[in-house]
Amino acid sequence: MLLVGGADFWVVASFFILLPPSEGKAEGGLTTKPWRETSGAFGKQLSAQRTELVQRLVTLKGGDEKLLGVKGVHLGRARAANAHLKGAPSLPAFERYTGVVWDHLDLSTLTAPQRTRALRSIVVISGLLGAVRADDPTPDYRLKMGARMAPMGLVSRYWHDHLSAVLNKAFAGSTVIDLLPNEHRAAFTADTEKIANYFVVGLNEKTGKAGGHDAKAAKGRLARHILTTGTSPAGALKSLKSFRDPRFVVEID
């Protein structure tokens, strides 16, 4: 189980929601809380892998168009961020990530108890960071889980064994709701003998087609629905099954 909270307040999350990061990220951050490889709930366990990735990105001067998958102004920003990660200004992950899923999850408008539940429960699977909790200090960066970077190769494969060991230990005895795309799911294999309940969730159109890009908004709404209506593992599963969307249906494996 993963203990979360400050030095004087430790609690155990009753369930976890796995989410992807966003390609779009807020710029800047708190210079008073610089990011380190050891930052956040998983920092100590994942610091060696984070350090290796950061050092490689520095060697590559932040990366090129092929590695980062962007051009022009976006490439310039991504390279600058990647080349200066150590000690970079940080934001909590839920403020750093600005993509469609996160916009529709909209943690800033939750009630205080709901937001506390969200910060306990959400774990983001990240190409650079491995795993971060929703309130973990997070730098501006760009490294997709599906990228290939020599000599590591496919980033998801680089992370897989160590990240799986860390997360399976953290999630032992808990309920986990996996809302990851396949690219990020490839970085982690759940040990269902350790994890009490593991649900892989997809959103497909009612016509039967795969959800595609538009399903990201529904995924954000689904995560929000779980966090606002489910207060326990059983409640989270009930919320998952009760979610209704005009276009998409939930499929649970």
The 8 nearest C-alpha neighbors of each residue, nearest first, counted from 0:
[[1, 169, 170, 171, 2, 168, 11, 172],
 [0, 2, 169, 11, 3, 170, 12, 168],
 [1, 3, 11, 10, 9, 0, 4, 12],
 [4, 2, 10, 9, 119, 1, 11, 5],
 [3, 5, 9, 8, 10, 6, 2, 119],
 [6, 4, 8, 7, 9, 3, 10, 2],
 [5, 7, 8, 4, 9, 3, 2, 10],
 [8, 6, 5, 9, 4, 10, 3, 2],
 [9, 7, 5, 4, 6, 10, 3, 2],
 [8, 10, 4, 3, 2, 5, 7, 11],
 [9, 11, 3, 2, 4, 12, 8, 119],
 [10, 12, 2, 1, 13, 3, 0, 9],
 [11, 13, 119, 14, 120, 10, 1, 15],
 [14, 12, 231, 232, 11, 173, 15, 174],
 [15, 13, 174, 232, 12, 175, 173, 120],
 [14, 16, 120, 175, 121, 176, 174, 17],
 [15, 17, 176, 121, 120, 175, 177, 122],
 [16, 18, 177, 122, 178, 123, 121, 176],
 [19, 17, 123, 179, 178, 122, 16, 124],
 [20, 18, 123, 124, 179, 21, 183, 125],
 [21, 19, 123, 125, 96, 18, 124, 22],
 [22, 20, 98, 23, 96, 97, 19, 24],
 [21, 23, 24, 98, 20, 141, 96, 143],
 [24, 22, 21, 98, 97, 96, 25, 95],
 [25, 23, 96, 97, 95, 26, 22, 21],
 [24, 26, 95, 97, 96, 27, 23, 94],
 [27, 25, 24, 139, 28, 95, 138, 90],
 [28, 26, 88, 25, 29, 139, 89, 90],
 [27, 29, 88, 89, 90, 30, 26, 138],
 [28, 30, 88, 89, 31, 32, 90, 33],
 [29, 31, 88, 32, 33, 28, 89, 87],
 [30, 32, 29, 33, 88, 89, 28, 34],
 [33, 31, 30, 29, 89, 88, 34, 136],
 [34, 32, 86, 88, 87, 30, 89, 31],
 [33, 35, 86, 87, 89, 138, 38, 88],
 [36, 34, 38, 37, 85, 86, 33, 87],
 [35, 37, 46, 38, 49, 50, 42, 34],
 [36, 38, 42, 43, 46, 35, 39, 45],
 [39, 37, 42, 35, 36, 34, 136, 40],
 [40, 38, 135, 42, 41, 136, 37, 131],
 [39, 41, 42, 132, 131, 135, 38, 3],
 [42, 40, 44, 39, 43, 45, 131, 130],
 [43, 41, 37, 38, 39, 45, 46, 44],
 [42, 44, 37, 46, 45, 41, 38, 40],
 [43, 45, 41, 42, 46, 165, 47, 37],
 [46, 44, 42, 48, 43, 47, 41, 49],
 [45, 47, 36, 49, 37, 43, 42, 48],
 [48, 46, 50, 49, 45, 51, 44, 36],
 [49, 47, 51, 50, 46, 45, 52, 158],
 [48, 50, 46, 52, 51, 47, 36, 128],
 [51, 49, 53, 47, 48, 52, 46, 54],
 [50, 52, 48, 54, 49, 53, 55, 47],
 [53, 51, 55, 49, 50, 54, 56, 48],
 [54, 52, 50, 56, 55, 51, 49, 57],
 [55, 53, 57, 51, 56, 52, 50, 58],
 [54, 56, 58, 52, 57, 53, 51, 59],
 [55, 57, 61, 59, 53, 58, 54, 62],
 [56, 58, 82, 60, 54, 59, 55, 61],
 [59, 57, 55, 56, 60, 54, 61, 82],
 [58, 60, 56, 62, 57, 61, 55, 63],
 [61, 59, 57, 58, 82, 62, 56, 78],
 [60, 62, 78, 82, 81, 56, 59, 57],
 [63, 61, 59, 60, 78, 66, 56, 67],
 [62, 64, 66, 65, 67, 61, 78, 74],
 [63, 65, 67, 68, 66, 69, 70, 74],
 [66, 64, 68, 63, 67, 69, 62, 146],
 [65, 67, 63, 64, 68, 62, 146, 147],
 [66, 68, 64, 69, 65, 63, 142, 62],
 [67, 69, 64, 65, 66, 70, 74, 63],
 [70, 68, 74, 64, 67, 73, 71, 65],
 [71, 69, 74, 73, 64, 72, 68, 75],
 [70, 72, 74, 73, 75, 69, 76, 64],
 [71, 73, 75, 74, 76, 70, 69, 77],
 [74, 72, 76, 75, 71, 70, 69, 77],
 [75, 73, 70, 77, 69, 71, 72, 76],
 [76, 74, 72, 78, 73, 77, 79, 71],
 [75, 77, 79, 73, 74, 78, 80, 72],
 [78, 76, 74, 80, 79, 75, 141, 81],
 [79, 77, 61, 81, 75, 80, 76, 62],
 [78, 80, 76, 82, 77, 81, 75, 61],
 [79, 81, 77, 140, 78, 83, 82, 139],
 [82, 80, 61, 78, 140, 83, 84, 79],
 [81, 83, 61, 57, 79, 60, 80, 84],
 [84, 82, 80, 81, 85, 87, 79, 57],
 [85, 83, 87, 81, 82, 86, 80, 138],
 [84, 86, 87, 35, 83, 34, 36, 53],
 [85, 87, 33, 34, 35, 84, 88, 83],
 [86, 88, 84, 33, 34, 85, 138, 89],
 [89, 87, 30, 28, 33, 29, 138, 34],
 [90, 88, 138, 28, 137, 29, 136, 34],
 [89, 91, 28, 137, 136, 95, 94, 92],
 [92, 90, 134, 136, 135, 94, 93, 137],
 [91, 93, 95, 133, 137, 94, 134, 135],
 [92, 94, 133, 91, 95, 96, 134, 106],
 [95, 93, 92, 91, 96, 90, 25, 97],
 [96, 94, 92, 25, 24, 90, 93, 91],
 [95, 97, 24, 21, 94, 93, 98, 92],
 [98, 96, 24, 23, 101, 102, 21, 95],
 [99, 97, 21, 23, 101, 100, 102, 96],
 [98, 100, 102, 101, 216, 215, 103, 97],
 [101, 99, 219, 215, 216, 103, 102, 98],
 [100, 102, 104, 103, 98, 99, 97, 219],
 [101, 103, 99, 105, 104, 100, 98, 97],
 [104, 102, 219, 105, 101, 100, 220, 216],
 [103, 105, 219, 101, 223, 102, 220, 106],
 [106, 104, 102, 103, 107, 101, 108, 109],
 [105, 107, 109, 108, 104, 114, 93, 117],
 [106, 108, 105, 109, 114, 110, 94, 93],
 [109, 107, 106, 105, 110, 114, 111, 104],
 [110, 108, 106, 114, 113, 107, 111, 105],
 [109, 111, 113, 112, 114, 108, 107, 115],
 [110, 112, 114, 113, 115, 109, 116, 108],
 [113, 111, 115, 114, 110, 116, 109, 117],
 [114, 112, 116, 110, 115, 111, 109, 227],
 [113, 115, 117, 111, 116, 112, 109, 110],
 [116, 114, 112, 118, 117, 113, 111, 119],
 [115, 117, 113, 119, 114, 118, 120, 112],
 [118, 116, 114, 120, 119, 115, 121, 226],
 [117, 119, 115, 133, 116, 120, 134, 121],
 [120, 118, 116, 117, 12, 3, 115, 121],
 [119, 121, 15, 117, 118, 12, 16, 14],
 [122, 120, 16, 133, 117, 15, 132, 118],
 [121, 123, 132, 17, 131, 16, 133, 18],
 [122, 124, 18, 131, 19, 130, 17, 20],
 [125, 123, 130, 19, 129, 183, 18, 122],
 [126, 124, 129, 128, 127, 130, 20, 123],
 [125, 127, 144, 143, 142, 129, 128, 154],
 [128, 126, 125, 142, 129, 49, 52, 141],
 [127, 129, 125, 130, 49, 126, 131, 124],
 [130, 128, 125, 124, 126, 127, 162, 158],
 [131, 129, 124, 123, 128, 125, 122, 41],
 [132, 130, 123, 122, 135, 133, 41, 39],
 [131, 133, 122, 135, 134, 121, 123, 40],
 [132, 134, 92, 93, 118, 121, 135, 122],
 [133, 135, 91, 92, 132, 118, 93, 136],
 [134, 136, 39, 91, 132, 92, 133, 131],
 [137, 135, 91, 89, 90, 39, 92, 34],
 [136, 138, 89, 90, 92, 91, 135, 34],
 [139, 137, 89, 87, 140, 88, 34, 90],
 [138, 140, 80, 26, 24, 137, 27, 25],
 [141, 139, 81, 80, 138, 77, 142, 84],
 [140, 142, 77, 67, 143, 81, 22, 139],
 [143, 141, 126, 127, 67, 144, 140, 146],
 [144, 142, 126, 146, 145, 141, 67, 154],
 [143, 145, 126, 155, 154, 146, 183, 182],
 [144, 146, 143, 182, 154, 155, 153, 147],
 [147, 145, 143, 144, 154, 153, 66, 148],
 [146, 148, 153, 152, 154, 149, 145, 66],
 [147, 149, 152, 151, 150, 146, 153, 66],
 [150, 148, 151, 152, 147, 153, 55, 154],
 [149, 151, 152, 148, 147, 55, 153, 157],
 [152, 150, 149, 148, 157, 153, 154, 147],
 [151, 153, 147, 148, 149, 150, 154, 157],
 [154, 152, 147, 156, 155, 146, 157, 145],
 [153, 155, 157, 144, 156, 146, 147, 145],
 [156, 154, 186, 144, 158, 157, 153, 185],
 [155, 157, 159, 153, 158, 154, 186, 185],
 [158, 156, 154, 155, 159, 151, 153, 152],
 [159, 157, 155, 156, 162, 186, 161, 160],
 [158, 160, 186, 156, 187, 162, 157, 161],
 [161, 159, 163, 162, 158, 164, 187, 157],
 [160, 162, 164, 163, 159, 158, 165, 45],
 [161, 163, 165, 159, 164, 158, 160, 166],
 [164, 162, 187, 160, 166, 161, 165, 188],
 [163, 165, 161, 167, 162, 166, 168, 160],
 [166, 164, 162, 168, 163, 167, 169, 161],
 [167, 165, 169, 168, 163, 164, 170, 162],
 [166, 168, 170, 164, 169, 165, 163, 171],
 [167, 169, 166, 171, 165, 170, 164, 0],
 [170, 168, 0, 1, 166, 167, 171, 165],
 [169, 171, 0, 167, 173, 168, 194, 166],
 [172, 170, 194, 193, 0, 168, 173, 169],
 [171, 173, 195, 194, 193, 170, 0, 174],
 [174, 172, 195, 170, 171, 194, 14, 175],
 [173, 175, 196, 14, 195, 232, 197, 15],
 [176, 174, 15, 197, 14, 16, 196, 177],
 [177, 175, 16, 198, 15, 197, 17, 199],
 [176, 178, 199, 17, 179, 200, 198, 16],
 [179, 177, 200, 18, 17, 176, 199, 180],
 [180, 178, 18, 177, 19, 184, 183, 17],
 [179, 181, 182, 183, 184, 178, 19, 18],
 [180, 182, 184, 183, 185, 179, 186, 178],
 [183, 181, 180, 185, 184, 145, 144, 155],
 [184, 182, 185, 181, 186, 180, 179, 144],
 [183, 185, 181, 186, 182, 187, 179, 180],
 [184, 186, 183, 187, 182, 155, 181, 159],
 [187, 185, 155, 159, 184, 183, 158, 156],
 [188, 186, 163, 159, 185, 184, 162, 189],
 [187, 189, 163, 190, 186, 185, 159, 184],
 [188, 190, 191, 167, 187, 163, 194, 197],
 [191, 189, 192, 193, 167, 194, 188, 163],
 [190, 192, 194, 193, 189, 197, 195, 196],
 [191, 193, 190, 194, 195, 171, 189, 172],
 [194, 192, 171, 191, 190, 172, 195, 167],
 [195, 193, 171, 191, 172, 173, 196, 192],
 [194, 196, 172, 173, 174, 193, 191, 197],
 [197, 195, 174, 194, 175, 198, 173, 191],
 [198, 196, 175, 174, 176, 194, 199, 191],
 [197, 199, 176, 252, 177, 200, 175, 251],
 [200, 198, 177, 252, 251, 176, 197, 178],
 [199, 201, 251, 178, 250, 177, 198, 252],
 [202, 200, 250, 249, 203, 251, 199, 178],
 [201, 203, 249, 248, 210, 247, 250, 214],
 [204, 202, 210, 209, 247, 248, 208, 207],
 [203, 205, 247, 206, 208, 207, 210, 246],
 [204, 206, 207, 247, 248, 246, 203, 208],
 [207, 205, 204, 208, 203, 247, 246, 209],
 [208, 206, 205, 204, 203, 209, 210, 248],
 [209, 207, 204, 206, 203, 210, 205, 211],
 [210, 208, 203, 211, 204, 207, 202, 214],
 [209, 211, 203, 214, 204, 202, 208, 213],
 [212, 210, 214, 213, 209, 215, 203, 208],
 [211, 213, 214, 215, 210, 216, 99, 209],
 [214, 212, 215, 211, 216, 210, 217, 99],
 [213, 215, 210, 217, 212, 216, 211, 218],
 [216, 214, 218, 100, 213, 217, 212, 99],
 [215, 217, 219, 100, 218, 214, 99, 103],
 [216, 218, 220, 214, 219, 215, 221, 213],
 [219, 217, 215, 221, 216, 220, 214, 100],
 [218, 220, 100, 104, 103, 216, 222, 217],
 [221, 219, 217, 223, 218, 222, 103, 104],
 [220, 222, 218, 224, 223, 219, 217, 225],
 [223, 221, 225, 219, 224, 220, 218, 226],
 [222, 224, 220, 104, 226, 221, 225, 227],
 [225, 223, 221, 227, 222, 226, 228, 220],
 [226, 224, 222, 229, 238, 228, 223, 227],
 [225, 227, 223, 224, 229, 228, 117, 113],
 [226, 228, 224, 225, 113, 223, 229, 109],
 [227, 229, 225, 226, 224, 238, 230, 234],
 [230, 228, 235, 234, 225, 226, 231, 238],
 [229, 231, 234, 228, 235, 232, 226, 227],
 [230, 232, 234, 233, 229, 235, 13, 14],
 [233, 231, 235, 234, 14, 174, 13, 236],
 [234, 232, 236, 231, 235, 237, 229, 230],
 [233, 235, 229, 231, 237, 232, 236, 230],
 [234, 236, 229, 238, 232, 237, 233, 225],
 [235, 237, 239, 233, 238, 234, 240, 232],
 [236, 238, 234, 240, 239, 235, 241, 233],
 [239, 237, 235, 241, 225, 236, 240, 229],
 [238, 240, 236, 237, 241, 242, 235, 225],
 [239, 241, 237, 238, 242, 236, 249, 243],
 [240, 242, 238, 239, 237, 243, 236, 224],
 [243, 241, 239, 240, 238, 221, 244, 224],
 [242, 244, 241, 245, 248, 247, 249, 240],
 [243, 245, 247, 246, 248, 242, 217, 221],
 [246, 244, 247, 243, 248, 205, 204, 217],
 [245, 247, 244, 204, 205, 248, 203, 217],
 [248, 246, 204, 203, 244, 205, 202, 245],
 [247, 249, 203, 202, 205, 204, 250, 244],
 [250, 248, 202, 201, 251, 203, 247, 200],
 [249, 251, 201, 200, 202, 248, 252, 203],
 [252, 250, 200, 199, 198, 201, 249, 240],
 [251, 199, 198, 200, 250, 201, 197, 177]]
